[in-house]
Amino acid sequence: MLAEQLIGLLEPVLRAPPEFGSWLAYQYFTDTDHFLV
């Protein structure tokens, strides 16, 4: 359930300019050593 809520919050951000979604996913990985999805 928490994963569904997180996806609901992040989906618009990841779909807004493609390079921004890629940058955000990369930043999350470098900060946490975990994949975003």
N, C-alpha and C positions, 0 to 999 in steps of 0.2 A: 504494500500500500504506500509506503514512504517513497519507494522508487517511482511509482506512478505520479505522485505529487511533485517530485523533483523533476521528472520529465516534463510535466505540465508547465512548470515554471521556466525551465530552460529551453523548451522547444522554440518559442519565438526568438530568443536570443541566438540560438544556433542556426535559425533559418534566415535571419537578417544578414547583411552581406556575408557571403561565404567565407571570406578571409577572416572576418571577425569570429565566426564560430570555430574556425580552425585555430585561431590564436587563443581563444578562451579554453578550448580543450587541451591545447599544448601547455598553457599556463597552469591549468589544474594538475596535469600530469607531472610537470616539473616541481610543483609545490608539494604534492602529496604522494608521488610515485604510484598513483592508482589511475586507471583509466576512468574517464567521465561516464561512459556508458558501459 
